[in-house]
């Protein structure tokens, strides 16, 4: 199934670029090769350098995310947009994490976690993960710049 997901992601990246002709202009391979990379009946899978070209041009790591998932990993962006305001990011992370925990605790009341409950927990995990990533990014920025993040009395932690 992982090869099929990589092929689907390749087709999606090519579509993002405007089709095979557009994709052929930014990679080292031609139309027929690109077509094979997205064709589930072809044994050929997009090589990493071509995947990088396609993903970079599509401005989204579609193929590389599918490759990471095939190996049991997920991609995490290094640079994340957000306010970078530590108290606000902490408050958001706290709120979203509480929602994950609450949903998880409620799902355990009957002694099992069913499919619907697992989906509900996962829905709460995504915003929690995003808040954690923004907080992590803000903290890495402080370290990279080598200077403190000033939090004045006028900047409360309320989100």
C-alpha positions as CSV (number, residue, x, y, z in Angstrom):
1,X,0.0,0.0,0.0
2,X,2.9,2.4,0.7
3,X,4.0,2.3,-3.0
4,X,0.4,3.1,-4.1
5,X,0.4,6.1,-1.7
6,X,3.7,7.4,-3.1
7,X,2.3,7.1,-6.6
8,X,-0.9,8.9,-5.6
9,X,1.2,11.7,-4.0
10,X,3.3,11.9,-7.1
11,X,0.2,12.3,-9.3
12,X,-1.1,15.0,-6.8
13,X,2.2,16.9,-7.0
14,X,2.2,16.8,-10.8
15,X,-1.4,18.1,-10.7
16,X,-0.3,20.9,-8.4
17,X,2.2,22.0,-10.9
18,X,-0.3,22.1,-13.8
19,X,0.2,18.6,-15.3
20,X,2.9,16.4,-16.7
21,X,4.2,19.0,-19.2
22,X,4.8,21.5,-16.5
23,X,6.4,18.9,-14.2
24,X,8.7,17.8,-17.0
25,X,10.2,21.3,-17.2
26,X,11.4,21.3,-13.6
27,X,12.7,17.7,-13.3
28,X,15.5,15.7,-14.9
29,X,12.9,13.2,-16.3
30,X,10.4,13.5,-19.2
31,X,6.7,13.0,-19.6
32,X,6.6,9.3,-20.0
33,X,8.8,8.7,-16.9
34,X,6.7,11.0,-14.8
35,X,3.6,9.2,-16.0
36,X,5.1,5.9,-14.9
37,X,5.9,7.3,-11.5
38,X,2.2,8.0,-10.9
39,X,0.9,4.9,-12.6
40,X,0.0,2.1,-10.2
41,X,0.5,-0.5,-12.9
42,X,4.1,0.5,-13.4
43,X,6.8,-0.8,-11.1
44,X,8.8,2.4,-11.2
45,X,8.6,4.7,-8.2
46,X,9.7,8.4,-8.3
47,X,13.3,8.8,-7.1
48,X,14.1,11.1,-4.3
49,X,15.7,13.8,-6.3
50,X,12.7,14.1,-8.7
51,X,10.4,13.9,-5.7
52,X,12.3,16.9,-4.2
53,X,12.0,18.8,-7.4
54,X,8.2,18.1,-7.7
55,X,7.5,18.8,-4.0
56,X,9.6,22.0,-4.0
57,X,7.8,23.3,-7.0
58,X,4.4,22.3,-5.6
59,X,5.4,24.1,-2.4
60,X,4.2,21.2,-0.3
61,X,6.0,17.9,0.6
62,X,3.4,15.6,-0.9
63,X,5.7,12.9,-2.1
64,X,8.2,13.1,0.7
65,X,5.4,12.9,3.3
66,X,4.1,9.7,1.6
67,X,7.7,8.3,1.6
68,X,8.1,9.1,5.3
69,X,4.8,7.6,6.1
70,X,5.7,4.4,4.2
71,X,8.7,4.1,6.6
72,X,6.6,4.8,9.7
73,X,7.5,8.5,10.1
74,X,5.9,11.9,9.6
75,X,7.4,15.1,8.5
76,X,7.6,18.1,10.8
77,X,8.3,21.5,9.4
78,X,11.4,23.2,10.8
79,X,10.0,26.8,10.2
80,X,6.5,27.3,11.4
81,X,4.4,30.4,11.1
82,X,2.8,31.7,14.2
83,X,3.1,34.6,16.7
84,X,6.1,33.0,18.5
85,X,4.7,34.6,21.6
86,X,5.7,32.1,24.3
87,X,2.8,32.7,26.8
88,X,0.2,32.5,24.0
89,X,1.8,29.4,22.5
90,X,2.0,27.7,25.9
91,X,-1.7,28.6,26.6
92,X,-2.8,27.1,23.2
93,X,-0.7,24.0,23.8
94,X,-2.2,23.6,27.3
95,X,-5.8,24.0,26.0
96,X,-5.4,21.6,23.1
97,X,-3.5,19.0,25.2
98,X,-6.3,19.2,27.7
99,X,-8.8,18.4,25.0
100,X,-6.8,15.4,23.9
101,X,-6.7,14.1,27.5
102,X,-10.4,14.8,28.1
103,X,-11.4,12.9,24.9
104,X,-9.0,10.1,25.8
105,X,-10.4,9.7,29.3
106,X,-14.0,9.8,28.1
107,X,-13.2,7.1,25.6
108,X,-11.9,4.8,28.3
109,X,-15.0,5.0,30.5
110,X,-16.4,1.8,29.0
111,X,-13.0,0.0,29.2
112,X,-12.3,0.2,25.5
113,X,-11.5,2.6,22.7
114,X,-13.6,2.0,19.6
115,X,-13.0,3.4,16.1
116,X,-15.2,6.5,16.5
117,X,-13.4,7.3,19.8
118,X,-10.0,6.8,18.2
119,X,-11.0,9.2,15.4
120,X,-12.2,11.7,18.0
121,X,-8.9,11.6,19.8
122,X,-7.0,12.0,16.6
123,X,-9.0,15.1,15.7
124,X,-7.8,16.7,18.9
125,X,-4.2,15.5,18.4
126,X,-3.7,17.5,15.3
127,X,-4.2,21.0,16.8
128,X,-2.3,20.0,19.9
129,X,0.6,18.9,17.7
130,X,0.5,22.1,15.7
131,X,0.5,24.2,18.9
132,X,3.5,22.1,20.2
133,X,5.3,22.7,16.9
134,X,4.7,26.5,17.1
135,X,6.0,26.5,20.6
136,X,9.0,24.4,19.7
137,X,9.7,26.7,16.8
138,X,9.5,29.8,19.0
139,X,11.9,28.2,21.5
140,X,14.4,27.2,18.8
141,X,14.3,30.8,17.5
142,X,15.3,32.1,21.0
143,X,18.2,29.6,21.0
144,X,19.3,30.4,17.4
145,X,19.2,34.2,18.0
146,X,20.9,33.8,21.4
147,X,18.7,36.3,23.1
148,X,15.7,36.1,25.4
149,X,12.1,36.4,24.4
150,X,10.9,39.5,26.4
151,X,7.5,39.0,27.9
152,X,6.2,42.2,29.5
153,X,3.2,42.8,31.8
154,X,1.3,44.0,28.7
155,X,1.7,40.6,27.0
156,X,-0.5,38.2,28.9
157,X,-0.6,34.5,28.2
158,X,-4.2,34.5,27.2
159,X,-4.7,33.0,23.8
